[in-house]
Amino acid sequence: EPIYYIRNTQYDMREWFLDYYAIRCALSYIRNTIYEIREV
């Protein structure tokens, strides 16, 4: 069970990192669209 727990923890960290990266990409995309709207 401890080995499974360690694997599960690593998997959760990987998922958290992907979610964090996706949120950063979404925020930068929203920021870029807002800048484009301001220019127009």
N, CA, C and O atoms as a Maestro MAE file, in Angstrom:
{
 s_m_m2io_version
 :::
 2.0.0
}

f_m_ct {
 s_m_title
 :::
 protein
 m_atom[160] {
  # First column is atom index #
  i_m_mmod_type
  r_m_x_coord
  r_m_y_coord
  r_m_z_coord
  i_m_residue_number
  s_m_chain_name
  s_m_pdb_residue_name
  s_m_pdb_atom_name
  i_m_atomic_number
  :::
  1 25 0.820 -1.227 0.000 1 A "GLU " " N  " 7
  2 3 0.000 0.000 0.000 1 A "GLU " " CA " 6
  3 2 0.853 1.276 0.000 1 A "GLU " " C  " 6
  4 15 0.521 2.215 -0.723 1 A "GLU " " O  " 8
  5 25 1.939 1.345 0.782 2 A "PRO " " N  " 7
  6 3 2.759 2.575 0.758 2 A "PRO " " CA " 6
  7 2 3.237 2.917 -0.655 2 A "PRO " " C  " 6
  8 15 3.255 4.090 -1.029 2 A "PRO " " O  " 8
  9 25 3.627 1.901 -1.450 3 A "ILE " " N  " 7
  10 3 4.098 2.178 -2.811 3 A "ILE " " CA " 6
  11 2 2.957 2.779 -3.630 3 A "ILE " " C  " 6
  12 15 3.162 3.731 -4.384 3 A "ILE " " O  " 8
  13 25 1.760 2.222 -3.479 4 A "TYR " " N  " 7
  14 3 0.608 2.754 -4.209 4 A "TYR " " CA " 6
  15 2 0.336 4.190 -3.774 4 A "TYR " " C  " 6
  16 15 -0.012 5.042 -4.591 4 A "TYR " " O  " 8
  17 25 0.499 4.447 -2.477 5 A "TYR " " N  " 7
  18 3 0.255 5.801 -1.978 5 A "TYR " " CA " 6
  19 2 1.262 6.782 -2.584 5 A "TYR " " C  " 6
  20 15 0.898 7.894 -2.965 5 A "TYR " " O  " 8
  21 25 2.516 6.370 -2.671 6 A "ILE " " N  " 7
  22 3 3.535 7.261 -3.240 6 A "ILE " " CA " 6
  23 2 3.216 7.518 -4.711 6 A "ILE " " C  " 6
  24 15 3.302 8.652 -5.180 6 A "ILE " " O  " 8
  25 25 2.849 6.461 -5.435 7 A "ARG " " N  " 7
  26 3 2.508 6.658 -6.850 7 A "ARG " " CA " 6
  27 2 1.308 7.597 -6.975 7 A "ARG " " C  " 6
  28 15 1.288 8.474 -7.839 7 A "ARG " " O  " 8
  29 25 0.332 7.413 -6.128 8 A "ASN " " N  " 7
  30 3 -0.863 8.253 -6.188 8 A "ASN " " CA " 6
  31 2 -0.483 9.706 -5.914 8 A "ASN " " C  " 6
  32 15 -1.009 10.613 -6.558 8 A "ASN " " O  " 8
  33 25 0.418 9.933 -4.971 9 A "THR " " N  " 7
  34 3 0.829 11.304 -4.656 9 A "THR " " CA " 6
  35 2 1.529 11.930 -5.860 9 A "THR " " C  " 6
  36 15 1.281 13.087 -6.201 9 A "THR " " O  " 8
  37 25 2.415 11.145 -6.508 10 A "GLN " " N  " 7
  38 3 3.101 11.680 -7.683 10 A "GLN " " CA " 6
  39 2 2.093 12.010 -8.781 10 A "GLN " " C  " 6
  40 15 2.218 13.031 -9.457 10 A "GLN " " O  " 8
  41 25 1.101 11.150 -8.955 11 A "TYR " " N  " 7
  42 3 0.091 11.397 -9.974 11 A "TYR " " CA " 6
  43 2 -0.696 12.662 -9.656 11 A "TYR " " C  " 6
  44 15 -0.997 13.454 -10.549 11 A "TYR " " O  " 8
  45 25 -1.032 12.852 -8.370 12 A "ASP " " N  " 7
  46 3 -1.760 14.068 -7.993 12 A "ASP " " CA " 6
  47 2 -0.907 15.303 -8.263 12 A "ASP " " C  " 6
  48 15 -1.424 16.317 -8.730 12 A "ASP " " O  " 8
  49 25 0.383 15.234 -7.977 13 A "MET " " N  " 7
  50 3 1.251 16.390 -8.231 13 A "MET " " CA " 6
  51 2 1.291 16.688 -9.722 13 A "MET " " C  " 6
  52 15 1.260 17.850 -10.128 13 A "MET " " O  " 8
  53 25 1.359 15.632 -10.543 14 A "ARG " " N  " 7
  54 3 1.399 15.857 -11.991 14 A "ARG " " CA " 6
  55 2 0.093 16.507 -12.448 14 A "ARG " " C  " 6
  56 15 0.109 17.433 -13.258 14 A "ARG " " O  " 8
  57 25 -1.026 16.025 -11.932 15 A "GLU " " N  " 7
  58 3 -2.314 16.620 -12.306 15 A "GLU " " CA " 6
  59 2 -2.358 18.082 -11.870 15 A "GLU " " C  " 6
  60 15 -2.819 18.939 -12.625 15 A "GLU " " O  " 8
  61 25 -1.879 18.374 -10.648 16 A "TRP " " N  " 7
  62 3 -1.908 19.762 -10.153 16 A "TRP " " CA " 6
  63 2 -1.042 20.645 -11.037 16 A "TRP " " C  " 6
  64 15 -1.409 21.782 -11.331 16 A "TRP " " O  " 8
  65 25 0.104 20.130 -11.461 17 A "PHE " " N  " 7
  66 3 0.989 20.927 -12.312 17 A "PHE " " CA " 6
  67 2 0.322 21.209 -13.652 17 A "PHE " " C  " 6
  68 15 0.422 22.321 -14.169 17 A "PHE " " O  " 8
  69 25 -0.357 20.216 -14.222 18 A "LEU " " N  " 7
  70 3 -1.037 20.427 -15.507 18 A "LEU " " CA " 6
  71 2 -2.163 21.445 -15.337 18 A "LEU " " C  " 6
  72 15 -2.348 22.311 -16.192 18 A "LEU " " O  " 8
  73 25 -2.918 21.346 -14.235 19 A "ASP " " N  " 7
  74 3 -3.994 22.318 -14.001 19 A "ASP " " CA " 6
  75 2 -3.405 23.714 -13.858 19 A "ASP " " C  " 6
  76 15 -3.952 24.672 -14.404 19 A "ASP " " O  " 8
  77 25 -2.292 23.846 -13.127 20 A "TYR " " N  " 7
  78 3 -1.657 25.155 -12.932 20 A "TYR " " CA " 6
  79 2 -1.188 25.720 -14.276 20 A "TYR " " C  " 6
  80 15 -1.358 26.910 -14.542 20 A "TYR " " O  " 8
  81 25 -0.597 24.866 -15.123 21 A "TYR " " N  " 7
  82 3 -0.124 25.315 -16.426 21 A "TYR " " CA " 6
  83 2 -1.300 25.742 -17.300 21 A "TYR " " C  " 6
  84 15 -1.215 26.742 -18.013 21 A "TYR " " O  " 8
  85 25 -2.402 24.983 -17.246 22 A "ALA " " N  " 7
  86 3 -3.573 25.324 -18.054 22 A "ALA " " CA " 6
  87 2 -4.157 26.652 -17.598 22 A "ALA " " C  " 6
  88 15 -4.563 27.469 -18.424 22 A "ALA " " O  " 8
  89 25 -4.203 26.873 -16.284 23 A "ILE " " N  " 7
  90 3 -4.747 28.137 -15.768 23 A "ILE " " CA " 6
  91 2 -3.861 29.297 -16.205 23 A "ILE " " C  " 6
  92 15 -4.369 30.356 -16.576 23 A "ILE " " O  " 8
  93 25 -2.539 29.112 -16.167 24 A "ARG " " N  " 7
  94 3 -1.632 30.185 -16.593 24 A "ARG " " CA " 6
  95 2 -1.856 30.503 -18.068 24 A "ARG " " C  " 6
  96 15 -1.901 31.671 -18.452 24 A "ARG " " O  " 8
  97 25 -1.995 29.463 -18.898 25 A "CYS " " N  " 7
  98 3 -2.227 29.688 -20.331 25 A "CYS " " CA " 6
  99 2 -3.545 30.436 -20.536 25 A "CYS " " C  " 6
  100 15 -3.622 31.349 -21.358 25 A "CYS " " O  " 8
  101 25 -4.576 30.051 -19.790 26 A "ALA " " N  " 7
  102 3 -5.878 30.703 -19.941 26 A "ALA " " CA " 6
  103 2 -5.771 32.170 -19.531 26 A "ALA " " C  " 6
  104 15 -6.328 33.040 -20.200 26 A "ALA " " O  " 8
  105 25 -5.068 32.449 -18.447 27 A "LEU " " N  " 7
  106 3 -4.957 33.839 -17.995 27 A "LEU " " CA " 6
  107 2 -4.200 34.679 -19.022 27 A "LEU " " C  " 6
  108 15 -4.604 35.803 -19.319 27 A "LEU " " O  " 8
  109 25 -3.110 34.144 -19.566 28 A "SER " " N  " 7
  110 3 -2.358 34.905 -20.565 28 A "SER " " CA " 6
  111 2 -3.200 35.104 -21.819 28 A "SER " " C  " 6
  112 15 -3.121 36.158 -22.450 28 A "SER " " O  " 8
  113 25 -4.005 34.112 -22.191 29 A "TYR " " N  " 7
  114 3 -4.865 34.251 -23.370 29 A "TYR " " CA " 6
  115 2 -5.909 35.342 -23.136 29 A "TYR " " C  " 6
  116 15 -6.155 36.165 -24.017 29 A "TYR " " O  " 8
  117 25 -6.521 35.352 -21.953 30 A "ILE " " N  " 7
  118 3 -7.516 36.392 -21.633 30 A "ILE " " CA " 6
  119 2 -6.844 37.756 -21.639 30 A "ILE " " C  " 6
  120 15 -7.409 38.732 -22.134 30 A "ILE " " O  " 8
  121 25 -5.632 37.823 -21.087 31 A "ARG " " N  " 7
  122 3 -4.917 39.102 -21.047 31 A "ARG " " CA " 6
  123 2 -4.659 39.608 -22.457 31 A "ARG " " C  " 6
  124 15 -4.837 40.793 -22.736 31 A "ARG " " O  " 8
  125 25 -4.238 38.711 -23.351 32 A "ASN " " N  " 7
  126 3 -3.959 39.124 -24.730 32 A "ASN " " CA " 6
  127 2 -5.228 39.611 -25.419 32 A "ASN " " C  " 6
  128 15 -5.189 40.606 -26.143 32 A "ASN " " O  " 8
  129 25 -6.352 38.930 -25.209 33 A "THR " " N  " 7
  130 3 -7.584 39.364 -25.858 33 A "THR " " CA " 6
  131 2 -8.011 40.716 -25.309 33 A "THR " " C  " 6
  132 15 -8.523 41.549 -26.057 33 A "THR " " O  " 8
  133 25 -7.810 40.949 -24.020 34 A "ILE " " N  " 7
  134 3 -8.187 42.252 -23.452 34 A "ILE " " CA " 6
  135 2 -7.323 43.348 -24.080 34 A "ILE " " C  " 6
  136 15 -7.826 44.427 -24.394 34 A "ILE " " O  " 8
  137 25 -6.035 43.080 -24.264 35 A "TYR " " N  " 7
  138 3 -5.170 44.079 -24.890 35 A "TYR " " CA " 6
  139 2 -5.619 44.349 -26.319 35 A "TYR " " C  " 6
  140 15 -5.607 45.495 -26.769 35 A "TYR " " O  " 8
  141 25 -6.017 43.297 -27.037 36 A "GLU " " N  " 7
  142 3 -6.473 43.501 -28.414 36 A "GLU " " CA " 6
  143 2 -7.738 44.341 -28.432 36 A "GLU " " C  " 6
  144 15 -7.890 45.207 -29.293 36 A "GLU " " O  " 8
  145 25 -8.650 44.101 -27.494 37 A "ILE " " N  " 7
  146 3 -9.886 44.893 -27.448 37 A "ILE " " CA " 6
  147 2 -9.550 46.355 -27.151 37 A "ILE " " C  " 6
  148 15 -10.169 47.258 -27.716 37 A "ILE " " O  " 8
  149 25 -8.584 46.593 -26.278 38 A "ARG " " N  " 7
  150 3 -8.214 47.980 -25.964 38 A "ARG " " CA " 6
  151 2 -7.631 48.675 -27.191 38 A "ARG " " C  " 6
  152 15 -7.910 49.850 -27.433 38 A "ARG " " O  " 8
  153 25 -6.821 47.948 -27.968 39 A "GLU " " N  " 7
  154 3 -6.228 48.568 -29.157 39 A "GLU " " CA " 6
  155 2 -7.308 48.952 -30.156 39 A "GLU " " C  " 6
  156 15 -7.211 49.993 -30.805 39 A "GLU " " O  " 8
  157 25 -8.321 48.132 -30.282 40 A "VAL " " N  " 7
  158 3 -9.401 48.437 -31.232 40 A "VAL " " CA " 6
  159 2 -10.306 49.476 -30.583 40 A "VAL " " C  " 6
  160 15 -11.293 49.899 -31.187 40 A "VAL " " O  " 8
  :::
 }
 m_bond[159] {
  # First column is bond index #
  i_m_from
  i_m_to
  i_m_order
  :::
  1 1 2 1
  2 2 3 1
  3 3 4 2
  4 3 5 1
  5 5 6 1
  6 6 7 1
  7 7 8 2
  8 7 9 1
  9 9 10 1
  10 10 11 1
  11 11 12 2
  12 11 13 1
  13 13 14 1
  14 14 15 1
  15 15 16 2
  16 15 17 1
  17 17 18 1
  18 18 19 1
  19 19 20 2
  20 19 21 1
  21 21 22 1
  22 22 23 1
  23 23 24 2
  24 23 25 1
  25 25 26 1
  26 26 27 1
  27 27 28 2
  28 27 29 1
  29 29 30 1
  30 30 31 1
  31 31 32 2
  32 31 33 1
  33 33 34 1
  34 34 35 1
  35 35 36 2
  36 35 37 1
  37 37 38 1
  38 38 39 1
  39 39 40 2
  40 39 41 1
  41 41 42 1
  42 42 43 1
  43 43 44 2
  44 43 45 1
  45 45 46 1
  46 46 47 1
  47 47 48 2
  48 47 49 1
  49 49 50 1
  50 50 51 1
  51 51 52 2
  52 51 53 1
  53 53 54 1
  54 54 55 1
  55 55 56 2
  56 55 57 1
  57 57 58 1
  58 58 59 1
  59 59 60 2
  60 59 61 1
  61 61 62 1
  62 62 63 1
  63 63 64 2
  64 63 65 1
  65 65 66 1
  66 66 67 1
  67 67 68 2
  68 67 69 1
  69 69 70 1
  70 70 71 1
  71 71 72 2
  72 71 73 1
  73 73 74 1
  74 74 75 1
  75 75 76 2
  76 75 77 1
  77 77 78 1
  78 78 79 1
  79 79 80 2
  80 79 81 1
  81 81 82 1
  82 82 83 1
  83 83 84 2
  84 83 85 1
  85 85 86 1
  86 86 87 1
  87 87 88 2
  88 87 89 1
  89 89 90 1
  90 90 91 1
  91 91 92 2
  92 91 93 1
  93 93 94 1
  94 94 95 1
  95 95 96 2
  96 95 97 1
  97 97 98 1
  98 98 99 1
  99 99 100 2
  100 99 101 1
  101 101 102 1
  102 102 103 1
  103 103 104 2
  104 103 105 1
  105 105 106 1
  106 106 107 1
  107 107 108 2
  108 107 109 1
  109 109 110 1
  110 110 111 1
  111 111 112 2
  112 111 113 1
  113 113 114 1
  114 114 115 1
  115 115 116 2
  116 115 117 1
  117 117 118 1
  118 118 119 1
  119 119 120 2
  120 119 121 1
  121 121 122 1
  122 122 123 1
  123 123 124 2
  124 123 125 1
  125 125 126 1
  126 126 127 1
  127 127 128 2
  128 127 129 1
  129 129 130 1
  130 130 131 1
  131 131 132 2
  132 131 133 1
  133 133 134 1
  134 134 135 1
  135 135 136 2
  136 135 137 1
  137 137 138 1
  138 138 139 1
  139 139 140 2
  140 139 141 1
  141 141 142 1
  142 142 143 1
  143 143 144 2
  144 143 145 1
  145 145 146 1
  146 146 147 1
  147 147 148 2
  148 147 149 1
  149 149 150 1
  150 150 151 1
  151 151 152 2
  152 151 153 1
  153 153 154 1
  154 154 155 1
  155 155 156 2
  156 155 157 1
  157 157 158 1
  158 158 159 1
  159 159 160 2
  :::
 }
}
